Amino acid sequence: MSTMNISLPETLKTFVDLQVSERGYGTSSEYVRELIRKDQDRLQLREKLLAGASSSPAASINETYFDGLRDRVHQATRNTSLR
C-alpha cells in the first residue's frame, strides 16, 4: 500500500477526526479511503447515466419492461446480500 500525506486546515482536520470517532472508522485513512471509493462509484454511475441518456432505447418501455427491471434489481440485491 502506498502512503500519501495531505495537509488540512484545522477545521477540516477536526471534522475528519469527528467523523472517524462518530462513524466507527479505525483511522482517518480508513475514512479518506471510503470517501475516495464513494467518489469513484459516483463517477462510474455518472458515466453510465450519461451513456444511457445518449443511447437509443433498445426496447419499448412498458409494464413488462418494469416488471423485468424489478426482478433484476431483486435478484441483484439477493446476490449482494449473500456475499
N, C-alpha and C positions, 0 to 999 in steps of 0.2 A: 504494500500500500504506500502511495506517495504522501508526502506531507506538504501542506500549503498553509502559510501564515497569512492572516488578514489583520488589518487594523480597523478598529471600530471606534467611533466616538463613545464616550462613557454612557450616554443614553441608550445606544443600541446594545452595548455590552450588558447593561443592566437588564434590558428587555430579553436578550438571549438567555442570561442566567435565570431569569424568572420563568421563561418557557421550559428550560431544562428541568427546573425543580418542580414546576406545577404539572408538567405533562409526562413525567416519568422517564425522561431521557437520562442515560448514564453520564453523558458528557456533552459539551457544546458541539463537539464534532459530530456526534450522532444526530443532533438537531439540524445542523447545517446539511449533512448528507441527506436527511429526509426532505428538507426544503428543495435541494437540488433534484432529487428523484421526482418530487411532485411537479417541479418546473419542467422536467423532461417529459413527463406524462402529459402535461398541459400542452406543450409544443407539439407532441405527436398527435394529440386529439385535434388540435387546431389544423394541422396539416391534413388530417383525414377529413375533417369537416369541409375545408376549402376544396379538397379534391372531389368530394361528393357533391358539393354545391356547383362545381363547374362541369360535372359529368352529366350525360344524358340519362334519363330514367331507364332502367333496364327492364322494368316490369310495371304493369299498371298497379296503382296503389288503391287497394280496396280492402274490404273486411278480411278477406283471405290473406292478403299480404300482412296485415297487422296481427292476425292470429299466428301466422308463421313466425313473425318477429317476436311476439311474446314467448312462443315456445323456445326459440333460440336463446332468448335472454334468460328464461328459467333454467334451461339446460346449462348455460354458461355459469350461472350463479351456483347451481348444484356442483358443477365441476370445480369451481373455485373454492367452495366450502369444504371439499373433500381433501384439499391439499394440506 
